[in-house]
Amino acid sequence: MGEKQHQGAAEQKKIKRRNAWRINLFFFAVFSLFAGLVIKLGVLQIVNGEDYKKQANRTEVKTASYPSPRGKMYDARGRVVVDNESVPAIVYTSESGVKAEDKIKVARKLATYIKMDTDFLRERDIRDFWLASHPKEADKLISKAEKKDIDAKDVYPLQVERVPKKEVKAIEKDAEEKAVAAIYRRFTGGYAFEPQIVKAMDPNEEKKGDEKVALLDETKESKQTSSVSLTYEEISLVSEHLDELPGVNVINDWTRKYPYEKTLYNVLGGVTTPEQGIIKEREDYYMARGYSRNDRVGKSYLEYQYEDFLNPEKATVQYTQVGGKLLDEIKRTEGRRGLDLALTFDMELQKEVDKIVESELRSASARNYMMDRAFVVMMDPHTGDVLAMSGKKMDGRDVTDYAIGTFTTQYEMGSVVKGATVLGGYQDGMSHNQAYMDTPLYFAGSNGKAKQSYKVLGWVNDIQALQKSSNVYMFQVAMRMAGITYQKDGPLPARPEHLQKMRNYYAQFGLGVKTGIDLPQESSGMQTHPKTVGGLLLDEAIGQYDTYTPLQVAQYMSTIANGGSRIQPRVVKSVHLPTKKDEVGPVVKKYEPKVLNTINNSKADIDRVKTGLKMVTSTGGTAAGRFGQHDVAGKTGTAQTFYYGANRSWWGNRTYNLTFGGYYPSSNPKVAFSVVTPYVSDKDPVIKNIPSKIVDKYVELQKKYEKQ
C-alpha cells in the first residue's frame, strides 16, 4: 500500500508540472500578443501617427461647376433668332463618399415636395434603384462561391441582371416608388460635385405639346416630349425644407428661347437635356474637351455643327474639404455664355417665304391628293449666303416645318437642268448657235415609242432650246457627247462612261455632288450605275434620271448667275464674343465666301446661256409673264416620276415634280433661288405662284431695307 501511495504522489507531481508548463505557455502567448499590440500601437502612434493625423485632417480642394447658357444666334440683320431664358431649377450635388442609401433617403423626402416625370425611366434605371434601396437583398443575388470565381467589376452587372422581374414590375406599377426612382436616377447622373438637374421650369412647355422635330440621328421625324415643368409652389416647398435635403439646392438654370417660334426650328437644331447629356457616340470627343457626361450639347443641325463655339464656360465654385466634409468656399469663377453665331438668314424674308409656301402647299394638296411637300431656297449667288430656306410638309391636315428637306431630300428635277446640259455641250466642243431639228426620235427596240419634246418645235438653236424647253435638242447634245450620230430606228449604244461624262459636267455646277453647306446630313442626290445605259443617257440630259436636292439646284443657278463660280452655301457667316445686350459682339471668327470650283466655260458661253434663261421668262418662253415687271431669268422643269412619299400605299403611282430655278435680276443678280414642288399634276399652277410671290416679297423687303 505504501508503494501505491508513493506512485500516486509521483503521478500528481507530473500532472502539476504539465499544467504549470501549459499555464506558462498560455501566459507567454497572451504576453506575446499583448506585446505585439503594444508594439503595433506604438508604431501607429510614434512612427506613423503623424501621417495618419495628416490624412484625417487632410484638406482637399473640390470644384463644383454650374451651368452657363449657350451662345445666341442672330440673323443677317442682327435680330435674335435663338436666345436663352433664365429658369429656376432644383439640383442635387453629391459629395464624395455619399452612400447610395443616403441618396435614396433624400430622394424619398424630395419626392414628397415635387411631382416627377417618369417617362424617361428605363428598366435598367429601375433595376439600379432597386439594388440601391435593397442592399441586403442585392448582396444575396450572388453566392460567396460565385464571388470568388468572378472579377469584382463583374459583380454589379450580374446583380443588375438578377434583379427579380417581379420587383421591377412592382416599382413600375407603384407611382410613388417610381417617382423616387426617377429622382434617384437624376441624382446619379454624373460625378461627385457636379450639380445634377432634377427638375427645371420650362416656360415653353405649353407651346411644345407634341411638336415634331427631326433629330440628327434620324432620317424621319419623331416626337419630342418634354418633362413636367417645375412650379413656383414646388420651388417654395423645397426651399423651405433644404435643411432636410442634404445636397439639394435651387439655382438659376437656362433654356433655349425662340423669338421666331417655329421658323427654321429644325435647321436651328436641338440641344440634349441634362439627363441625356453628351451624345454617347461622341463621348471621347466631348470628354477630351473637358465636358461632363451630363452636359447639354447640340444634338442636331446648327446646334450640333457649331457646338465648339456655342458651348459655354461653366461657372465654378471651389470648396475646401476636410475629412470628407465640405467646409468653406474659397474661390468662385463666373461662367461665360457660349460664343454667338451671326447667321445668313433674313428672318423677315424667311417668315414671308414660309407663309407663301405653306399657303400654296395647302391649296395645291387639295387639288393633288399625293402632294405633301414644297421647298424654296434663296441665296446670294456671290457669297453663298442662304437668305431663306423653306420646306413645308403635310401631316394630315397640319403643315409642319421641313426646311431640312431642302438639303436632305432629293427629286428628279426635270428640264431645270438644261442650262447645265447646254454648257456641258459647249465644254465638249459644241458651237454657239448650234441648231437641231426638234422632231420625235425613234430608236431600235423602242417598239415605235418616240423620245420627243412636249410638242414638235422644228429647228431650234441653243438659246431657243432653253427658251422653249426642247427635249430633243438636249438628246442631240447628249448623243454628241457620246459620239453617237442619230439614225432613225437605229441603235443607241450609250455606255456607262458616257453617262459618267455627263455627270462630270453637271458636278461642276453642284448637281450630283454635295454643295458643302455648313450643316450635317447633306444629301448629294441619288445616282445609280447601270451596266446598260442606252436611253438613260437621254433621260439624264433632261433631268429625268438622277435626283438632286433643292439646295443643289439653287447652287447650280448661282453658278450661272455669278459668271461661273460654284460658291459654297453657308448659313453662318461669323462667330462673335457675347455681350450683355441683344446685339452682335466683336468678331472671333469670320467665314469668307468660298469658291469650290470654276466651271470650264468661257464668259461667252455663260452669257449665251444667260440669254437663253432670260428668254424663258420672256414672250414665247415657258415662264413668260410669270414675274410681271421683275427682271427674272431662270428655267422651268417638269419631271415625270413616281410617288415615294410618306404614304406607302401610293408608292409607285405616276405623278410629276414641278420645279423652277432662277435668279434676280437677270443682270448683276442679287439672289438665286430654286422652287421644288413634288407629286403634283403637270398643269398645277403652284409652280407659277410660288416663284413669282417669293420674288415679289424679296423685292418689297429690299426696298424697305433701303429706306431704313
Secondary structure by P-SEA (a helix, b strand, c coil): caaaaaaaaaaaaaaaaaaaaaaaaaaaaaaaaaaaaaaaaaaacccaaaaaaaaaabbbbbbbbbbbbcbbbbccccccccbbbbbbbbbbbbcccccaaaaaaaaaaaaaccccccccccaaaaaaaaaaacaaaaaacccaaaaaaccccaaaaaaaaaccaaaaaaaaacaaaaaaaaaaaaaaccccccccccbbbbcccccccbbbbbcccccbbbbbbbcccccaaaaaaaaacccccccbbbbbbbbbbbcccccccccccccccccccccccaaaaaaaacccccccccccccccccccccbbbbbbbbbbbcccccccccbbbbbbccbbbbcccaaaaaaaaaaaaaaaaaaaaaacccccccbbbbbccccccccbbbbbbbcccbbbbcccccccccccccccaaaaaaaaaaaacccccbbbbbcccccccccccccccccccccccaaaaaaaccaaaaaaaaaaaacccccccccccccaaaaaaaaaaaaaaccccccccccccccccbbbbbccccaaaaaaaacccbbbcaaaaaaaaaaaaacccbbbbbccccccccccccccccccccccccccccccccaaaaaaaaaaaaaaaccccccccccccccccbbbbbbbccccccccccccccccccccccccccccccccbbbbbccccccccccccaaaaaaaaaaaaaaaaaac
